[in-house]
Amino acid sequence: MSTNQIALKNLVSMETLSNEEVLSLIKRGIEFKNGAKVHYDDQHIVSNLFFESSTRTHKAFEVAELKLGCDLLDFDVKTSSVNKGETLYDTILTMSALGVDVCVIRHSHVDYYKELIESPTITTSIVNGGDGSGQHPSQSLLDLMTIYEEFGHFDGLKVAIAGDLSHSRVAKSNMMILKRLGAELFFAGPDEWRTPEFEDYGTFVTIDQVIDQVDVMMLLRVQHERHDTYGDFSKAAYHRAHGLDQARYDRMKDHAIIMHPAPVNRDVEIADSLVEAPKSRIVKQMTNGVFVRMAIIEAVLAGRGAK
């Protein structure tokens, strides 16, 4: 048994994880990436319930679950009783009654998981695949795994998180844990997309003030779907003022890396030609997402006494 295997009842927020648990999940993800295998004698059923559109998170969880030998119970919002008015609670209550071990959920409501994990009747374990503009723990963990593979530590690293801060669950999950792990944080992007909560974790700057200083440039997608209106939003103007273009790329440190949770708005947050550039780790993040999610599912199954 790996020393990095841990047991969790649920995984809904980075705040619920200790630094030791975070590092164990990262290192276990790296072990899976390097070929570690796990075999379960018992059957374990997992269902992925995505009430918001997703490619990377949804399919990465599916691949992770298949690699672990889990049985996947299909759930399609369009053909479920959600269309008859069924609440999320009653949907998960049903899954629990059917014997589903783990429900991976993405939902538009922030903190949707609280009533689920506090219910004395629901026994299925909950993994948060993203709650509105709240938290995104599995994305945070794959980001951390990518940084750890690159640098081998977090303490003292300079990390800039740039873009649509106020609507980004990625930014909120990452800022909490990166600061706790010792990184120095900077936040960049339009003034109107900044909220006071970020002031407790780092410094507001412009991208040009820090592009030549940071070890990690973490770009955020402009989330059109979470804004009531963009008014006269201009992709070209945003890219000029806040995006990563070739000139800014050329100013980055030789060892610095670019990250983005994707999907990428090409030529908005980052120039199309830089998405797969030498300093970019965007594709690697997607790959790492499978392996860190294997570590997450394994940990939650272990919390249920899986064999």
N, C-alpha and C positions, 0 to 999 in steps of 0.2 A: 504493500500500500504506500502511495506517495505521501510524503510529509506535508504536501501542499493541499491534500484533500481536506475539505472542511464540510461542516453540516450547517444548513440554514433552514429555518422553517418556511420563510418566504424571502423574496428579494424585491423590494418595492422602492427603495431609495438609497442613495449613497450615504445618507446621514445615518442609516441604521448599521452600516458596516464599520468595524474597527479598521485601523491602518493595517493591522496584521491580517485581517480577513481579506482586505483589498489586495495586499501583496500575494497572499496565497492563491487567490483567484487568478491573478495575472500570471504567476509562475505555473499554475496548473494549466492555464491556457497555452503557455509556451511548451509545456510537456506534451499536451495533445498535438500541438503543431509539429513537434518532433517525433510523433508516432506512437505516443502512449495509447494504450487500449484499456477499455473497461468492459467487463462481462457481467451481466445481471442474470441470475437464475430465475428471478420472478419477472412477470410481465408488468410493464409500466406504461400507462397511457397518458399521453400529453395532448392537450388541445390548444391551438393558437387562435385566439379570438381578437381579430383586428377590426375595430370599428372605425378606424381611419386608414386611408390608403398607405401602403408601405411596400417597398420592394426589398431593400437590404435587410432591415430588421426582421421582417416576416420570414423571408426565405432563408436567411442565415440561421434563425431559430430552427426552421424545419430541417435544414442540412445537419445542424448540430444534433438534433434529436434522432435523426436517422443514423448518424454515425455512432450514437450511444446505444442503438438497438431498441429505441422506444417505439411503441405503437402510436401512430398519429390519428387522432379522432378529428375528422374534418369539421370545420364550422364555417359556414358562409352566412354573413350578416343578411345578405339579400334574400335568402330562402329560409331564414330562421323566424321564430316567433317574435323577434324584435319588431318585425313589421306589423304585428298585431298589438303592439304596445307593451310587450314584455320588458321589464326593467333589467338592467345589468345584474342587479342582485339576484333576481329570480332565474336569470340565465345561468349564473354561476352556481346557484343553489341546485339547479337541475344537473349541471355537470358533476357536482359533488355527489349527488344522489346516485348518479350513474356509475360512479367509481373512478372518475378521472383523477389521476394523481396530481397533475400540474396543469394549471391554466396560465398561459402566457397571454397577457391582455394589453392592447393599446386602445385608449379611449380618450375622447376629447375633454372629459371633465377632470380638472386638476384634483388630485387626491382621491380619485374614484375608488381606490383600493382599501381605504380606511374601513368602510363598513363591511367589506368582505373579510378582511383579516381579523376583525373584531367579532365576527359572528360566531356564536357557539355551535351553530348548525353546519356551516360550511366547513368541510374538512379538507378540500382540495387545497394545494399550495398555490400561491399567487406569485407570478413573476411579472413585474411591470415592464411592458414593452414601450412605455411612453404615455404620460398622462397630460394631455393638453399642452400648455406651456409650462408645465411643472418639472418633472424629473424624467430622466432617460438613463437609468443605471447601466444597462448593458452597453449602450453607446459609450458612456463614460469609461467603463472598464476596458473596452477595446481600444479606446484612445490611450488610456494609461498603459496598456500592454504595448502599443506601438511606440510610445515614448520610452518605456522601460527597455524594450529591445534595442532602441537606438543609443540610449545614454547610460543605462544600467542603474539609474537613480533618478530622483526627483528634486532632492534638496539643492537649492541654489539655482535651479534652472529658471531662465526668464521665458515666460510664456505669454504671448499676446492672444487674446480672444477678440476677434474683430467681426462686426456686422450687426445683424438684427438681434441685439442683446435681449431686449425686453420680451421677445416671444420665443426665445431659445431655451428649451429644456436641456439641451447639450451644454450651453454656457453655464446654466445654474448648477447642474450636476458636477461639471468639471471644476468650476471655481471653488466649490466647497472642499472637494477632496484634494485638489492640487495644492491649495493653500495649506491644508492640514499636513500634506506630505513635504512641505518645505519649499515649494516653488514660489517665485515672485511673479505676480500677475499684473497684466496691463489690459485695459479694455478700450477698444477703438470702434468707431462707427458713427453714424448720424446722431447728433445731440438728442433728437426727439425719440430715439430708441434706447436711451439710457434710463435706468431707474435707480433710485437711491440704494437698493440692496447691494449693488455691485461695489459701492464705496467701502464696504466692510472687508472686501477681499482683495482689492487692488487699486490701481491708479488709472484714471481716464486720460487717454492720450489720443493723438492722431496716428494713423498708420505710418506716416512719414517720420514721426518722432522716434519710433522704436524699431523700424524695419531692419536697421543695421545692428541692433543690439540683442534681439531675441534669439533664443535657441529653437523655439517652436512658434510658428505662426499658424494659429488655429482660426480658420475662416468659417463663418456661419452663413447658411443659406438665407437669403431674403425670403421670408415666409409670407408671400402674398395672401395665402388663404387665412391667415390669422389677423390680418389688418382689416378694419372696417372699410377703409379707403386709402388708396395711395395717391389720390389727387393727380398731380402732374408728375408722378414718379418717372424718372428717366433712367433707363438701364445704363446708357452711355455716361450720364452725369455721375451716377453712383460709382461706376467703375473708375472714372477719373479721380474722384475724391476719396474713395474708400477701398477700392479693389486692388488686387495684386496684379500689376502689369509687369511687363518685362523690365522696365527701369527699376521698379522696386525689387523685383526678384534679383537683379544684378547687385543690389546693395546688401543682400542678406549675407550673413556669415557663411563660410564654406561648409560648416558642419550643420547649419540650421536646416530644419525640415518644415514642410508645409502640410497642414492637415485640413480636412473638411469632412463633415459627417455625411455629405451627399443626401439627396441628389444635388448636383452642382448646377447653378445657373451660370453657364459658360459666358464669359465676357461681361459678367456682372461682378460676382465676388472674386473671380479669378479669370485671367485670360485663357481662352480656349487652348492655346499652345502650351500652357503651363500645367494643365491638369495631370499630365503624365511626364512632367519634367524630372530631371535627376533629383532635385530636392523634394519632390512631391512624394508623400506617403499615402495618398488618397486610396489607391488600389490596395495597398498593403493593409490599410485600415479595414477594408471590406473582407479581406482574407482572414485577418485576425478576429473579426467579428464572429466567425464560425467557431473558432477554438475557444474564445473566452466564454461564448454561450454554452459550449459543451461543459466548461467548468461550472457555470451557473446552474445548469440543469442537474449535473452530477451532485452539486452541493445541496440543492433542494431535495433531490431524491434521497440523499444521505440523511437529511433532516427528517425524512419520513421512515428511516430505518431500512432503506432499500438494500436488497441482496442480489 
